[in-house]
Amino acid sequence: MEEFRNLGLSENMINALKRKGFTAPTPIQKKIIPIILNEEMDVVGQAQTGTGKTAAFGIPMVERIEDNSKKIQGIVLTPTRELALQVADEINSLKGNKKVKVLPIYGGQPIFEQIKKLRKGVGIVVGTPGRILDLLKRGDLVLNDVSYVVLDEADEMLDMGFINDIEEILRHTNPNKRMLLFSATLPNKIMKLAKKYMGKYKVISAGERNSQLTTNNVEQYHYSVRNSEKFEVLRRVIDNNNDFYGLVFCKTRADVNELTDKLIDKGYNAEGIHGDIAQNQRERILSKFKNKKSNILVATDVAARGIDINNLTHVINYSLPQNPESYVHRIGRTGRAGKKGVAITFVQPDEFRKLKYIEKIAKTNIKRKEPPTIDEIMEGKKYSVMKKVLDIMKSNDYNEDYLQLANILLEENNCGDAKVVIASLLKYIFNNEFKNERNRSNNNRNYKSNKKFYNNRNNGKFKRNNISK
């Protein structure tokens, strides 16, 4: 904890960080916490979800806010209600013994309940622009004493059309406030906002200024597929990864519904979310996914904003993102907290120029790769079965009933060859799964046996090779 102490934090904060299991600050925390604590500068922070940015602004804000105050001293604006709840929870966990009330405010909750809590006194408000503005206009939210304004995931809020709401909210705040803006990317519109509403500010990045915007913990590659091939390729990706736990991004609500239904029809444990889904149903779906009762979540970009789930193994861009910023936000949901992740993008023949543009702006390399073949999937399943059996043998994790059954099969029924007995048991347990996969290979193209799908012409266009089916 010495690195945290060297940042000038109180013992109360050090103890709170210990309880959270923190041992050392992340790069963005090392850079931003001293500025907020010791300087009067505003901050523009370039940091993805999962870099510790919430604690980077939450720690110094809690340290600087007065104890027991009933006036709002800090406000955090977020693009979604899910993110508002997550940020509020994180700040609450940083308070330690300090008596600071943190209130999440967002639509979909009874406004009068929020008003009642505001009247009792709140130190920090975390909310979405729409509901915050509603309360300001009603006179139930007063920001005259605000010392800190944080815009979290600012690029997402601007993409969602919140710019007018944000500017109106800022006009209601104390002119002497500190402003902290955090964004995964820093397009011109973000910097214009900073120049318009900030005083002197510093731009801080979690990495080098000109480095790639995506993390090295995420393996990024793309498959060249036709639209009609996407579903089969997705199935192969899932089937080839026994621990698959991932987000699958689609372009439209209709795409989400269609893909989710197709996955469920094929026996996959999938759920889908988009903007038409009611809040209570959305919360049920997310709770199920977070608890791994489902392992596939199909979503649109808007519906997935604010989803903060650890340990995702994969992000699948079933539809190519609309822009580089969306790509960065999508794949930032895997490969977090030092763990490895995989991001796979499906690219159609007419989308390669767009892919190259995403690579250029995101400063990353999305490598070409072939989808897994049926043979590879079967080999993987065989290995998984073998490993499970060997693990049981090594741990002696079986009882006398199983040994007795083995003895009956091998000796009393004259079954003969032990290999035949084991193969019969495997067939019984896995219900002809390998046979089904072999039948599937007869009906679907073996992608890896083909050479490249498309050749890159000198003029930058792509044409299809002759592909045997």
ZAVOBA-814958 format. One record per residue (C-alpha): residue number from 1; chain; x, y, z. Coordinates in steps of 0.5 Angstrom, whole numbers. Layout:
BEGIN
+------+-------+-------+-------+-------+
| resi | chain |    xx |    yy |    zz |
+------+-------+-------+-------+-------+
|  NUM |     A |     X |     Y |     Z |
...
+------+-------+-------+-------+-------+
***
This chain:
BEGIN
+------+-------+-------+-------+-------+
| resi | chain |    xx |    yy |    zz |
+------+-------+-------+-------+-------+
|    1 |     A |     0 |     0 |     0 |
|    2 |     A |     6 |     5 |     0 |
|    3 |     A |     5 |     7 |    -7 |
|    4 |     A |    -2 |     9 |    -5 |
|    5 |     A |     1 |    13 |     2 |
|    6 |     A |     6 |    16 |    -3 |
|    7 |     A |     0 |    20 |    -6 |
|    8 |     A |    -2 |    23 |     0 |
|    9 |     A |    -8 |    19 |     2 |
|   10 |     A |   -11 |    19 |     9 |
|   11 |     A |   -11 |    13 |    13 |
|   12 |     A |   -18 |    12 |    13 |
|   13 |     A |   -18 |    12 |     5 |
|   14 |     A |   -12 |     7 |     6 |
|   15 |     A |   -16 |     2 |    10 |
|   16 |     A |   -22 |     3 |     5 |
|   17 |     A |   -17 |     1 |    -1 |
|   18 |     A |   -15 |    -5 |     4 |
|   19 |     A |   -22 |    -7 |     5 |
|   20 |     A |   -23 |    -7 |    -3 |
|   21 |     A |   -16 |   -11 |    -4 |
|   22 |     A |   -13 |    -6 |    -7 |
|   23 |     A |    -5 |    -6 |    -7 |
|   24 |     A |    -2 |    -1 |   -12 |
|   25 |     A |    -5 |     4 |   -16 |
|   26 |     A |    -6 |     3 |   -23 |
|   27 |     A |    -3 |     8 |   -28 |
|   28 |     A |    -9 |    13 |   -29 |
|   29 |     A |    -9 |    13 |   -22 |
|   30 |     A |    -2 |    15 |   -21 |
|   31 |     A |    -3 |    20 |   -26 |
|   32 |     A |    -9 |    23 |   -24 |
|   33 |     A |   -10 |    23 |   -16 |
|   34 |     A |    -4 |    28 |   -15 |
|   35 |     A |    -7 |    33 |   -20 |
|   36 |     A |   -14 |    33 |   -16 |
|   37 |     A |   -11 |    33 |    -9 |
|   38 |     A |    -5 |    38 |   -10 |
|   39 |     A |    -7 |    42 |   -16 |
|   40 |     A |   -12 |    47 |   -18 |
|   41 |     A |   -12 |    44 |   -26 |
|   42 |     A |   -18 |    41 |   -29 |
|   43 |     A |   -17 |    34 |   -32 |
|   44 |     A |   -18 |    31 |   -39 |
|   45 |     A |   -17 |    23 |   -38 |
|   46 |     A |   -16 |    18 |   -43 |
|   47 |     A |   -18 |    12 |   -40 |
|   48 |     A |   -22 |     5 |   -42 |
|   49 |     A |   -27 |     2 |   -38 |
|   50 |     A |   -23 |    -3 |   -33 |
|   51 |     A |   -17 |     2 |   -32 |
|   52 |     A |   -19 |     4 |   -25 |
|   53 |     A |   -21 |    11 |   -28 |
|   54 |     A |   -27 |    11 |   -23 |
|   55 |     A |   -23 |    10 |   -17 |
|   56 |     A |   -18 |    15 |   -20 |
|   57 |     A |   -23 |    21 |   -19 |
|   58 |     A |   -27 |    18 |   -14 |
|   59 |     A |   -21 |    17 |    -9 |
|   60 |     A |   -19 |    25 |    -9 |
|   61 |     A |   -26 |    27 |    -9 |
|   62 |     A |   -28 |    23 |    -3 |
|   63 |     A |   -22 |    26 |     0 |
|   64 |     A |   -23 |    33 |    -1 |
|   65 |     A |   -31 |    33 |     0 |
|   66 |     A |   -33 |    35 |     7 |
|   67 |     A |   -35 |    30 |    12 |
|   68 |     A |   -43 |    30 |    14 |
|   69 |     A |   -44 |    36 |     9 |
|   70 |     A |   -52 |    36 |     7 |
|   71 |     A |   -50 |    40 |     1 |
|   72 |     A |   -48 |    37 |    -6 |
|   73 |     A |   -41 |    38 |    -7 |
|   74 |     A |   -40 |    33 |   -13 |
|   75 |     A |   -44 |    30 |   -19 |
|   76 |     A |   -42 |    25 |   -24 |
|   77 |     A |   -45 |    25 |   -30 |
|   78 |     A |   -46 |    18 |   -34 |
|   79 |     A |   -49 |    15 |   -40 |
|   80 |     A |   -53 |    10 |   -37 |
|   81 |     A |   -57 |     8 |   -31 |
|   82 |     A |   -52 |     2 |   -30 |
|   83 |     A |   -46 |     6 |   -30 |
|   84 |     A |   -49 |    11 |   -25 |
|   85 |     A |   -51 |     5 |   -20 |
|   86 |     A |   -44 |     2 |   -21 |
|   87 |     A |   -40 |     9 |   -20 |
|   88 |     A |   -44 |    10 |   -14 |
|   89 |     A |   -43 |     3 |   -11 |
|   90 |     A |   -35 |     4 |   -13 |
|   91 |     A |   -35 |    11 |    -9 |
|   92 |     A |   -39 |     8 |    -3 |
|   93 |     A |   -34 |     3 |    -2 |
|   94 |     A |   -28 |     8 |    -2 |
|   95 |     A |   -32 |    12 |     4 |
|   96 |     A |   -29 |     8 |     9 |
|   97 |     A |   -31 |    12 |    16 |
|   98 |     A |   -33 |    18 |    12 |
|   99 |     A |   -40 |    20 |    13 |
|  100 |     A |   -42 |    22 |     6 |
|  101 |     A |   -48 |    20 |     2 |
|  102 |     A |   -48 |    18 |    -5 |
|  103 |     A |   -54 |    18 |    -9 |
|  104 |     A |   -55 |    15 |   -16 |
|  105 |     A |   -60 |    18 |   -20 |
|  106 |     A |   -63 |    16 |   -26 |
|  107 |     A |   -70 |    15 |   -30 |
|  108 |     A |   -74 |     9 |   -29 |
|  109 |     A |   -74 |    10 |   -22 |
|  110 |     A |   -80 |    14 |   -18 |
|  111 |     A |   -78 |    21 |   -18 |
|  112 |     A |   -81 |    23 |   -12 |
|  113 |     A |   -77 |    17 |    -8 |
|  114 |     A |   -70 |    21 |   -11 |
|  115 |     A |   -73 |    28 |    -9 |
|  116 |     A |   -74 |    25 |    -2 |
|  117 |     A |   -67 |    23 |    -1 |
|  118 |     A |   -64 |    29 |    -4 |
|  119 |     A |   -68 |    33 |     1 |
|  120 |     A |   -65 |    29 |     7 |
|  121 |     A |   -58 |    31 |     4 |
|  122 |     A |   -53 |    28 |     0 |
|  123 |     A |   -46 |    29 |    -1 |
|  124 |     A |   -45 |    26 |    -8 |
|  125 |     A |   -50 |    25 |   -14 |
|  126 |     A |   -48 |    20 |   -19 |
|  127 |     A |   -54 |    20 |   -25 |
|  128 |     A |   -56 |    20 |   -32 |
|  129 |     A |   -56 |    27 |   -36 |
|  130 |     A |   -64 |    27 |   -37 |
|  131 |     A |   -66 |    25 |   -30 |
|  132 |     A |   -61 |    30 |   -27 |
|  133 |     A |   -64 |    36 |   -32 |
|  134 |     A |   -71 |    34 |   -30 |
|  135 |     A |   -69 |    35 |   -22 |
|  136 |     A |   -66 |    41 |   -24 |
|  137 |     A |   -72 |    44 |   -28 |
|  138 |     A |   -76 |    42 |   -22 |
|  139 |     A |   -72 |    46 |   -17 |
|  140 |     A |   -71 |    39 |   -13 |
|  141 |     A |   -63 |    39 |   -15 |
|  142 |     A |   -59 |    45 |   -13 |
|  143 |     A |   -52 |    45 |   -15 |
|  144 |     A |   -49 |    52 |   -13 |
|  145 |     A |   -44 |    49 |    -8 |
|  146 |     A |   -41 |    43 |   -13 |
|  147 |     A |   -34 |    43 |   -12 |
|  148 |     A |   -33 |    37 |   -17 |
|  149 |     A |   -36 |    36 |   -24 |
|  150 |     A |   -34 |    29 |   -27 |
|  151 |     A |   -36 |    27 |   -34 |
|  152 |     A |   -35 |    19 |   -34 |
|  153 |     A |   -35 |    16 |   -41 |
|  154 |     A |   -36 |    23 |   -44 |
|  155 |     A |   -35 |    20 |   -52 |
|  156 |     A |   -41 |    16 |   -50 |
|  157 |     A |   -46 |    21 |   -48 |
|  158 |     A |   -44 |    25 |   -54 |
|  159 |     A |   -46 |    20 |   -58 |
|  160 |     A |   -52 |    19 |   -55 |
|  161 |     A |   -54 |    26 |   -56 |
|  162 |     A |   -53 |    29 |   -49 |
|  163 |     A |   -49 |    35 |   -51 |
|  164 |     A |   -55 |    40 |   -50 |
|  165 |     A |   -57 |    37 |   -43 |
|  166 |     A |   -50 |    37 |   -41 |
|  167 |     A |   -49 |    44 |   -43 |
|  168 |     A |   -55 |    46 |   -39 |
|  169 |     A |   -53 |    42 |   -33 |
|  170 |     A |   -46 |    45 |   -33 |
|  171 |     A |   -50 |    52 |   -33 |
|  172 |     A |   -53 |    51 |   -26 |
|  173 |     A |   -46 |    49 |   -23 |
|  174 |     A |   -42 |    53 |   -19 |
|  175 |     A |   -37 |    57 |   -24 |
|  176 |     A |   -31 |    55 |   -19 |
|  177 |     A |   -32 |    48 |   -19 |
|  178 |     A |   -27 |    43 |   -22 |
|  179 |     A |   -28 |    39 |   -28 |
|  180 |     A |   -26 |    32 |   -29 |
|  181 |     A |   -28 |    29 |   -36 |
|  182 |     A |   -26 |    22 |   -38 |
|  183 |     A |   -27 |    18 |   -44 |
|  184 |     A |   -24 |    12 |   -48 |
|  185 |     A |   -23 |    16 |   -54 |
|  186 |     A |   -21 |    24 |   -55 |
|  187 |     A |   -25 |    26 |   -62 |
|  188 |     A |   -25 |    33 |   -63 |
|  189 |     A |   -32 |    34 |   -60 |
|  190 |     A |   -29 |    32 |   -53 |
|  191 |     A |   -24 |    37 |   -54 |
|  192 |     A |   -29 |    43 |   -56 |
|  193 |     A |   -33 |    41 |   -50 |
|  194 |     A |   -27 |    41 |   -45 |
|  195 |     A |   -24 |    48 |   -48 |
|  196 |     A |   -31 |    51 |   -48 |
|  197 |     A |   -33 |    49 |   -40 |
|  198 |     A |   -26 |    48 |   -37 |
|  199 |     A |   -21 |    53 |   -34 |
|  200 |     A |   -14 |    51 |   -35 |
|  201 |     A |   -13 |    43 |   -36 |
|  202 |     A |    -9 |    37 |   -37 |
|  203 |     A |   -10 |    32 |   -42 |
|  204 |     A |    -8 |    25 |   -38 |
|  205 |     A |    -7 |    18 |   -42 |
|  206 |     A |    -7 |    11 |   -38 |
|  207 |     A |    -1 |    10 |   -43 |
|  208 |     A |     3 |    14 |   -48 |
|  209 |     A |     0 |    19 |   -52 |
|  210 |     A |     0 |    16 |   -59 |
|  211 |     A |     0 |     9 |   -57 |
|  212 |     A |    -6 |     4 |   -59 |
|  213 |     A |   -13 |     5 |   -55 |
|  214 |     A |   -14 |    -2 |   -54 |
|  215 |     A |   -11 |    -6 |   -49 |
|  216 |     A |    -5 |   -11 |   -50 |
|  217 |     A |    -9 |   -16 |   -46 |
|  218 |     A |   -14 |   -17 |   -52 |
|  219 |     A |   -12 |   -21 |   -58 |
|  220 |     A |   -16 |   -18 |   -64 |
|  221 |     A |   -17 |   -22 |   -70 |
|  222 |     A |   -22 |   -22 |   -76 |
|  223 |     A |   -26 |   -27 |   -80 |
|  224 |     A |   -28 |   -26 |   -87 |
|  225 |     A |   -35 |   -28 |   -88 |
|  226 |     A |   -41 |   -27 |   -92 |
|  227 |     A |   -47 |   -25 |   -88 |
|  228 |     A |   -50 |   -32 |   -89 |
|  229 |     A |   -44 |   -35 |   -86 |
|  230 |     A |   -44 |   -31 |   -80 |
|  231 |     A |   -49 |   -36 |   -75 |
|  232 |     A |   -45 |   -42 |   -77 |
|  233 |     A |   -38 |   -39 |   -76 |
|  234 |     A |   -41 |   -36 |   -69 |
|  235 |     A |   -43 |   -43 |   -67 |
|  236 |     A |   -36 |   -45 |   -68 |
|  237 |     A |   -33 |   -40 |   -64 |
|  238 |     A |   -37 |   -42 |   -58 |
|  239 |     A |   -37 |   -49 |   -59 |
|  240 |     A |   -29 |   -49 |   -60 |
|  241 |     A |   -29 |   -45 |   -53 |
|  242 |     A |   -31 |   -49 |   -47 |
|  243 |     A |   -31 |   -43 |   -42 |
|  244 |     A |   -34 |   -38 |   -47 |
|  245 |     A |   -37 |   -32 |   -43 |
|  246 |     A |   -38 |   -27 |   -48 |
|  247 |     A |   -42 |   -21 |   -51 |
|  248 |     A |   -44 |   -21 |   -58 |
|  249 |     A |   -45 |   -14 |   -61 |
|  250 |     A |   -51 |   -13 |   -67 |
|  251 |     A |   -53 |    -7 |   -71 |
|  252 |     A |   -60 |    -7 |   -70 |
|  253 |     A |   -66 |    -9 |   -65 |
|  254 |     A |   -68 |   -14 |   -70 |
|  255 |     A |   -62 |   -17 |   -71 |
|  256 |     A |   -61 |   -18 |   -63 |
|  257 |     A |   -68 |   -22 |   -63 |
|  258 |     A |   -66 |   -26 |   -69 |
|  259 |     A |   -60 |   -28 |   -67 |
|  260 |     A |   -62 |   -29 |   -60 |
|  261 |     A |   -68 |   -34 |   -62 |
|  262 |     A |   -63 |   -38 |   -67 |
|  263 |     A |   -58 |   -39 |   -61 |
|  264 |     A |   -63 |   -41 |   -56 |
|  265 |     A |   -66 |   -46 |   -62 |
|  266 |     A |   -60 |   -49 |   -63 |
|  267 |     A |   -59 |   -50 |   -55 |
|  268 |     A |   -55 |   -45 |   -53 |
|  269 |     A |   -56 |   -41 |   -46 |
|  270 |     A |   -56 |   -34 |   -49 |
|  271 |     A |   -60 |   -28 |   -48 |
|  272 |     A |   -61 |   -21 |   -52 |
|  273 |     A |   -62 |   -14 |   -50 |
|  274 |     A |   -64 |    -8 |   -53 |
|  275 |     A |   -67 |    -1 |   -52 |
|  276 |     A |   -74 |    -4 |   -53 |
|  277 |     A |   -73 |    -8 |   -47 |
|  278 |     A |   -77 |    -6 |   -40 |
|  279 |     A |   -72 |    -4 |   -35 |
|  280 |     A |   -74 |   -10 |   -30 |
|  281 |     A |   -73 |   -15 |   -35 |
|  282 |     A |   -66 |   -12 |   -37 |
|  283 |     A |   -64 |   -12 |   -30 |
|  284 |     A |   -67 |   -20 |   -30 |
|  285 |     A |   -63 |   -21 |   -36 |
|  286 |     A |   -56 |   -18 |   -34 |
|  287 |     A |   -57 |   -21 |   -27 |
|  288 |     A |   -57 |   -28 |   -30 |
|  289 |     A |   -51 |   -26 |   -35 |
|  290 |     A |   -47 |   -24 |   -29 |
|  291 |     A |   -48 |   -30 |   -25 |
|  292 |     A |   -47 |   -34 |   -31 |
|  293 |     A |   -53 |   -37 |   -31 |
|  294 |     A |   -53 |   -35 |   -39 |
|  295 |     A |   -46 |   -35 |   -42 |
|  296 |     A |   -48 |   -31 |   -48 |
|  297 |     A |   -51 |   -24 |   -48 |
|  298 |     A |   -53 |   -21 |   -55 |
|  299 |     A |   -53 |   -14 |   -55 |
|  300 |     A |   -54 |    -7 |   -59 |
|  301 |     A |   -48 |    -2 |   -57 |
|  302 |     A |   -53 |     3 |   -54 |
|  303 |     A |   -56 |    -3 |   -50 |
|  304 |     A |   -49 |    -5 |   -48 |
|  305 |     A |   -47 |     2 |   -45 |
|  306 |     A |   -46 |     2 |   -38 |
|  307 |     A |   -45 |    -6 |   -37 |
|  308 |     A |   -39 |    -7 |   -33 |
|  309 |     A |   -38 |   -15 |   -32 |
|  310 |     A |   -31 |   -18 |   -31 |
|  311 |     A |   -28 |   -24 |   -33 |
|  312 |     A |   -31 |   -24 |   -40 |
|  313 |     A |   -27 |   -29 |   -45 |
|  314 |     A |   -30 |   -26 |   -51 |
|  315 |     A |   -33 |   -20 |   -55 |
|  316 |     A |   -36 |   -22 |   -62 |
|  317 |     A |   -37 |   -16 |   -67 |
|  318 |     A |   -42 |   -20 |   -70 |
|  319 |     A |   -44 |   -13 |   -74 |
|  320 |     A |   -38 |    -9 |   -75 |
|  321 |     A |   -38 |    -3 |   -71 |
|  322 |     A |   -40 |     4 |   -74 |
|  323 |     A |   -34 |     8 |   -72 |
|  324 |     A |   -27 |     7 |   -68 |
|  325 |     A |   -30 |     9 |   -62 |
|  326 |     A |   -35 |     4 |   -61 |
|  327 |     A |   -30 |    -1 |   -63 |
|  328 |     A |   -25 |     1 |   -57 |
|  329 |     A |   -31 |     1 |   -52 |
|  330 |     A |   -34 |    -6 |   -55 |
|  331 |     A |   -27 |   -10 |   -54 |
|  332 |     A |   -25 |    -6 |   -47 |
|  333 |     A |   -30 |   -10 |   -44 |
|  334 |     A |   -26 |   -16 |   -44 |
|  335 |     A |   -18 |   -17 |   -42 |
|  336 |     A |   -19 |   -13 |   -36 |
|  337 |     A |   -16 |   -13 |   -29 |
|  338 |     A |   -10 |   -17 |   -32 |
|  339 |     A |   -13 |   -22 |   -35 |
|  340 |     A |   -13 |   -24 |   -43 |
|  341 |     A |   -19 |   -24 |   -47 |
|  342 |     A |   -21 |   -25 |   -55 |
|  343 |     A |   -24 |   -20 |   -59 |
|  344 |     A |   -27 |   -23 |   -66 |
|  345 |     A |   -30 |   -18 |   -71 |
|  346 |     A |   -34 |   -21 |   -77 |
|  347 |     A |   -32 |   -17 |   -84 |
|  348 |     A |   -36 |   -18 |   -90 |
|  349 |     A |   -33 |   -17 |   -97 |
|  350 |     A |   -35 |    -9 |   -97 |
|  351 |     A |   -33 |    -8 |   -90 |
|  352 |     A |   -25 |    -8 |   -91 |
|  353 |     A |   -24 |    -1 |   -92 |
|  354 |     A |   -28 |     1 |   -86 |
|  355 |     A |   -24 |    -5 |   -82 |
|  356 |     A |   -18 |    -1 |   -84 |
|  357 |     A |   -20 |     5 |   -82 |
|  358 |     A |   -22 |     3 |   -75 |
|  359 |     A |   -15 |     0 |   -75 |
|  360 |     A |   -12 |     6 |   -77 |
|  361 |     A |   -16 |    11 |   -72 |
|  362 |     A |   -15 |     6 |   -66 |
|  363 |     A |    -8 |     5 |   -67 |
|  364 |     A |    -9 |    -3 |   -67 |
|  365 |     A |    -8 |    -9 |   -71 |
|  366 |     A |   -14 |   -13 |   -72 |
|  367 |     A |   -11 |   -20 |   -75 |
|  368 |     A |   -14 |   -24 |   -80 |
|  369 |     A |   -15 |   -31 |   -78 |
|  370 |     A |   -19 |   -37 |   -80 |
|  371 |     A |   -25 |   -40 |   -77 |
|  372 |     A |   -25 |   -46 |   -73 |
|  373 |     A |   -26 |   -52 |   -77 |
|  374 |     A |   -31 |   -58 |   -75 |
|  375 |     A |   -25 |   -63 |   -74 |
|  376 |     A |   -22 |   -57 |   -69 |
|  377 |     A |   -28 |   -57 |   -65 |
|  378 |     A |   -28 |   -64 |   -64 |
|  379 |     A |   -21 |   -65 |   -62 |
|  380 |     A |   -22 |   -60 |   -57 |
|  381 |     A |   -28 |   -63 |   -54 |
|  382 |     A |   -24 |   -70 |   -54 |
|  383 |     A |   -19 |   -66 |   -50 |
|  384 |     A |   -24 |   -63 |   -46 |
|  385 |     A |   -27 |   -70 |   -44 |
|  386 |     A |   -20 |   -73 |   -43 |
|  387 |     A |   -18 |   -68 |   -39 |
|  388 |     A |   -24 |   -68 |   -34 |
|  389 |     A |   -23 |   -76 |   -34 |
|  390 |     A |   -16 |   -76 |   -32 |
|  391 |     A |   -17 |   -70 |   -27 |
|  392 |     A |   -22 |   -75 |   -23 |
|  393 |     A |   -17 |   -81 |   -24 |
|  394 |     A |   -12 |   -76 |   -21 |
|  395 |     A |   -16 |   -74 |   -15 |
|  396 |     A |   -19 |   -80 |   -14 |
|  397 |     A |   -26 |   -77 |   -14 |
|  398 |     A |   -30 |   -83 |   -15 |
|  399 |     A |   -34 |   -87 |   -10 |
|  400 |     A |   -35 |   -95 |    -9 |
|  401 |     A |   -41 |   -95 |   -13 |
|  402 |     A |   -37 |   -93 |   -19 |
|  403 |     A |   -32 |   -98 |   -18 |
|  404 |     A |   -37 |  -103 |   -17 |
|  405 |     A |   -41 |  -101 |   -23 |
|  406 |     A |   -34 |  -102 |   -27 |
|  407 |     A |   -33 |  -109 |   -24 |
|  408 |     A |   -39 |  -111 |   -27 |
|  409 |     A |   -38 |  -108 |   -34 |
|  410 |     A |   -31 |  -111 |   -34 |
|  411 |     A |   -32 |  -118 |   -31 |
|  412 |     A |   -39 |  -120 |   -30 |
|  413 |     A |   -42 |  -119 |   -36 |
|  414 |     A |   -36 |  -121 |   -40 |
|  415 |     A |   -35 |  -114 |   -44 |
|  416 |     A |   -28 |  -116 |   -46 |
|  417 |     A |   -24 |  -110 |   -48 |
|  418 |     A |   -24 |  -104 |   -43 |
|  419 |     A |   -23 |   -99 |   -49 |
|  420 |     A |   -30 |  -101 |   -52 |
|  421 |     A |   -33 |  -101 |   -45 |
|  422 |     A |   -30 |   -94 |   -44 |
|  423 |     A |   -32 |   -92 |   -51 |
|  424 |     A |   -39 |   -94 |   -49 |
|  425 |     A |   -40 |   -90 |   -43 |
|  426 |     A |   -37 |   -84 |   -47 |
|  427 |     A |   -43 |   -85 |   -52 |
|  428 |     A |   -48 |   -86 |   -47 |
|  429 |     A |   -46 |   -79 |   -43 |
|  430 |     A |   -45 |   -75 |   -49 |
|  431 |     A |   -51 |   -77 |   -53 |
|  432 |     A |   -48 |   -78 |   -59 |
|  433 |     A |   -45 |   -71 |   -59 |
|  434 |     A |   -39 |   -73 |   -63 |
|  435 |     A |   -43 |   -76 |   -69 |
|  436 |     A |   -48 |   -70 |   -69 |
|  437 |     A |   -41 |   -65 |   -70 |
|  438 |     A |   -39 |   -70 |   -76 |
|  439 |     A |   -46 |   -69 |   -79 |
|  440 |     A |   -46 |   -62 |   -78 |
|  441 |     A |   -39 |   -62 |   -82 |
|  442 |     A |   -42 |   -65 |   -88 |
|  443 |     A |   -47 |   -59 |   -88 |
|  444 |     A |   -43 |   -53 |   -87 |
|  445 |     A |   -37 |   -51 |   -91 |
|  446 |     A |   -30 |   -53 |   -88 |
|  447 |     A |   -27 |   -46 |   -88 |
|  448 |     A |   -20 |   -47 |   -86 |
|  449 |     A |   -19 |   -52 |   -92 |
|  450 |     A |   -20 |   -46 |   -97 |
|  451 |     A |   -15 |   -41 |   -98 |
|  452 |     A |   -17 |   -33 |   -97 |
|  453 |     A |   -24 |   -31 |   -98 |
|  454 |     A |   -22 |   -25 |  -102 |
|  455 |     A |   -16 |   -22 |  -105 |
|  456 |     A |   -14 |   -15 |  -104 |
|  457 |     A |   -13 |   -11 |  -111 |
|  458 |     A |    -9 |    -5 |  -112 |
|  459 |     A |   -15 |    -1 |  -112 |
|  460 |     A |   -17 |    -2 |  -105 |
|  461 |     A |   -23 |    -6 |  -107 |
|  462 |     A |   -24 |   -14 |  -105 |
|  463 |     A |   -26 |   -19 |  -110 |
|  464 |     A |   -29 |   -26 |  -108 |
|  465 |     A |   -24 |   -32 |  -110 |
|  466 |     A |   -28 |   -38 |  -113 |
|  467 |     A |   -29 |   -43 |  -107 |
|  468 |     A |   -31 |   -50 |  -107 |
|  469 |     A |   -37 |   -52 |  -103 |
+------+-------+-------+-------+-------+
***
